[in-house]
Amino acid sequence: MARSSCSLSRMFLPRSTFIAFLFSATLTSALLAKSRPTRPTTVADAGAYKGAVIMEAATGKILFEDHDGEASPPASMTKLMTFLVIHDKLQTGALTLQSPVTVTAADSKIGGTQVWLKEKEVFPVEELLYAMMIQSANDAAHALARTAAGSVDAFVGLMNAKARELGMTHTTFRTPHGLPPANRHIAEGDLTTPLDYALLCRHLVLKTDVLKYTSVKSRKFGEGVRPFDKVIVMNNHDHLLGKVEGVDGLKTGFTNGAAFCLSATAQRNGRRIIVVVMGSPDAKTRDIKVAELLERGFASLPPGGPAFTPETAPGPEPSPIKAAPMPPPAGSPDIKFALPPPKK
């Protein structure tokens, strides 16, 4: 079983077995990471999530698992599979990044998080991919799915076929965006497990350029298409970007039924870790736990193991986060840590 310390900061200090996380200037209590027993869970994990998994990206080896096979809604993490199906269409030439997507009334009425697409607006595929992965735009996901497969239902069929191909045996997709069904019955919406989603994330970082999109912290949407005052500044929902060493993706998710979810990946010294956490009670708890699991994963990697080598053109190099960080967007959690005095 993996053992690790937790380390999160805007500056780097020597790693220690005990690291405390502090959220915001007013939060004075620390969450201290404890030595991990031989079983996969600890008392500190109770209530932090419904399920979690750590995977080494190079080998697919599972380094930690806790309720990783229990199915629950992935919320907007669903868009990772939408991205993969679109990527496959790009690979076959059925689409290009410049292919025009004409917005329909149905696209514009999806609701939830969006870039407020208007009927008859036209955007290239690539712009909508950025909107889907940075802003988590449901309307962009719907428009891409409809365009790529002729109908949303046909696209969802491709999503499920891809899930079977990847061995995601406990996954069922019903939407390209992750919104719950109108009746709010969880069993009738998108369902997956942390382990299944780790398989998807590994495939994405190995064989696609998903990090090109998920590593972007902020980007404008609509420039050159919309009036200046209608251009939207998109801010990435992944608050670990720029705050945890090496993090460059992948995707957050939240609905009332799913609670707070995050599929994350980080690369350090040529090694890459994937962490999937589902069902956290709030964003702060989720982010702290994911950061802790990333540290646990890197600490548990055996020395001399294989370096992570993507099989396609890589995305941008992971940032070492050594420069002074930018202030977080208003309302986002401010992740800090402090080192307690060494034990005598």
N, C-alpha and C positions, 0 to 999 in steps of 0.2 A: 504494500500500500504506500502511496506517495506521501512523503513528509515534506513540509515546506514552511517558510515564513511568509508573511504578508508584507508587501512593500508597494506603497503608492506615494508619489511625490511630484512636485514640480522641480525638485532638485534631487540629486542622487547622493546617497550616503551608503556606507558599507552595509550589506545585508546582514540582518540579525535574525535569530530564531523568533524573537518577539518583536512585532511591529504593530503599532496602534494606528487605526484610522480615525481621523476627525473630520466631520462634515461641518462647514461654515464656521465663521468666527465666533458664533454664539454657542456652538456645540463644544462642551468641555469634556464630556465623557469619552473614553477611548474603548475601542473594541480590540482586545489583545488576542492575537493568534496563539493558539495553544499547540503543544506537541500532539501529533496525530496518533491515535491508537492504531492497532492493527486492523480494526474493522473500518469500513469505508465512511462512516459518518461520525459526527461528534455532537455533543449536546449543543454546541454553538450553532450547528447547522439547523437545528429544529426551528421551523418557521421561517427560515431564510429563503427557502424555495420549495417547490414540489418535486423537482428532479434536477440533477446536474451530472455533467460528464466532462472529463478532461481527456483530450486525445493528442498524441504526438502526430503532427501533420505528415512528416516524412514517411512514417511506417504504418500509421493507422492504429498504433498500439493504444489501448485504453489505460490511462494512468490513474484514473479515479472515476468511480461511478457510484451514484446514490439515487435510487428510484429512477434510473435512467431509461427504464422500459415502460414507464407509465404514461399513457397517452393523454394529452391535454391540448388545448388550442395554442397554436404558435403566434396568433395575432399577425402583426405586420412582418414577422420573420418569414411568413409565407412568401413574401416578395423575393426571397433568395431563390426559390424554385422558379418563380416567374422569370427572374433574370436568367437562370440557366436555360430555360426553354427558348427564350429570346436569343441567347447566345448560340444555341444549336441552330436556330434559323439563320443567324448571321454566318455561321460556319458553312452552311449548305448553299448560301447565296440567295436564299428565299427572301431575305431582307438585307439591307445595308444600313450602316449607321446614318446615312443621309436619306433613307427612305422616308417620304412624307407620311405623316399620320394626321388625317383629318378628324377633328373632334366631332363626335355625335352628341345628340341630346342625352343619350343614355350615359355616355362617359361623364358628362358634366354634372350628372345628378347622383353620383355615387355617394358623396358625403364623407364624413370623417376628415382625416388629415388630407389636404389636397393642395394643388397649385391653382385651383379655381379655373380649370379649363372651360372655355366657352365654345358653344356649338359653332362649327365651321372654322375655328382656329386651326392652323396647320403647323405642326412641329416635326422636326426630324426625329427619328428613333433615338438617337444619342441624347438629345435634350430630355426626352421623356425618361430615359434610363437614369440620368442624373436626378431628375425629379423624384423618381421612385425610390432610389437608394439613399439620397440625402434628406429630402423632405418627407420621405415615406408616403408619397402622394398616391392615394387610392385611385383618383381619377386617371392619373398617368398609367398605373398598372392596368386598369380596365381598358384604356385606349390601346395600349400595347398588345394586350391579350387578344382583343377583338381584331386588330389589324393583322397580327401574326398568324392567326388560325382561321379567320373568317367569322368566328363567333366565340364568345367567352366560354360557352359550354365545350366547344371543340378544343379550346386551349387548355381547359381544366383536364380534359382527357389526356392531353399530352403531358401535363404535369404529373398525373398519376402513373402514366406509362414510364416516365423518367424515374419516378420514385421506385418503381419495381425494378428497373434496370440497375439502380444503385444499391439495391438490397434494403430499402427502407420499408420493411415489412409491416410496420405498425403505423403507417402514415396514410391518410386519406385527405386529398385536397378537394375542396368544393368551390373555391374562389381563387382569383389571381392576386388578391389584396389582403385577405385575412380578416375582413370584417365579419362579425357574427351573423347568423341567419336572422331573419326578421322576427322569428318566434323566440329567439335567444336560447334555443335548446342546444346545449354544447355538443351533444352527440350528432347533431345534424350540420355542424360546421366543420372547418378544417381541424384535423387532429394529427398529432405527431408525438414523438418522444425525443428526449435529449440525445439519446444514442443515434436515432435515425438522423437527427439534424446535424450531428457531428459528422456523419458520413457525407451528407450533402455539402457541408462546409469544406470538408477535405477535398472533395471533388472540385469545388469552385476554386479553391486557392491553387490546386494543382493544374487545372486544365482551362481556366478562364482568366480574364483580366478583371475580375470583380473588384479587386483592391483599387483599381484605377478610380472606381466610383465610391466605394465605401470609405476610403481614406480622406476624402475631401470634407473639410470642416464647414466651409461656407461657399456658396456659389449663387449667382443671380440666375433667375429663370425668366424667360420671355424677352430678353434683349433682342432688338431687331425685328420682333414680331408684334409686341404690344407697345402702347404708348408708354412714355417714360414713367409716368406715375402708376402704371399697372404692373411694372416689373417687380418681381418678388425676390427678396433675399432669403435663400434657403439656408438654414443652419442644421447641421447633422444632429440627429437625436442621440447619437452615441457619445456620451459625456466622457468616456475614457480616452478618446482621441486627444492627443497632446498632453495627457495627464499621467498616463501609464506607459512606461517604456516599451516601445516597439508596437503598440497597438495600431492597427491600420484597417480594422473592420470587425465584424461584418454588418449586423443588423439588429436593431431593437424591435420590440413589439409590446403592445399593451391593448387589452380590452378588459372589460369587467370580468368576463369569463376566463380569460387567459391569465389575468394579473400581469405582472411585469416580467418580460422575457428578454434575453440577450444572447445572441450567438457572437462570440468575440474571438479574435485571433491576434497573436503578437509574434514578432520575430526578433530574436536576439542572438547575436554571434552565430548566425547561420542556422539556428534551430527555430522551429515554429511550433507553437502550441495552439490548440483550438479548445475553447471552453463554451459549453452551452448550458445556460441556466434558465429554467422555466418556472413560472408560478411564484415569483417573489412578491411580497406584500406591497412594496413601494420601490421607487426608482433608486433611492439611496441604498437600501439594503441590497438590492440587486447588484448595483455597481460595486459596492464594497466586496460582496461575495465573489463576483467575477474576477475582480482584481486579486483577491486572495487566492483563488483557484489558479489563476495564471502564474502567480509566484510559486505555488505548490507544484504546478506542472514543470516549470523550468528547473526547480530545485531537484526534482525527481529524475530528470533526464540523466541517463548514464553517460559518463565522459566518453568522448570518442565515438559517439553514435553518428548516424548518417546526417549530413546537412540537408536542409530542405531545399529541393530544387524543383521549381515549377516546370511543368511540361509545356507551357505556352509562354508568350511574352509576358514578363512580370509587370506588375503595377509599379507605382513609385516606391522607391526605397523607404523602408520603415524609418521614421524619424527617431534619432537618439534622444530627442527632447532635452537637449542641454542648454538651449537658449532660454531666455526669460519667457514664460508662457504668456499668451494673450489672455486678457480677462475673459471669463466665461460669459456666454449670453445670459441676459437677465432671466432669473428663475431656474438656472441649471445648478445642479449640486456642485459644490466646491470641494474637491477631494484633497485632503492633506494627510500627512502622517507625522508622528513624532516617535522617536525612539525612547523607550523607558530606560532607566539606568540599568547597567548590567547586573545580573544576579551574582551575589557573592557566595 
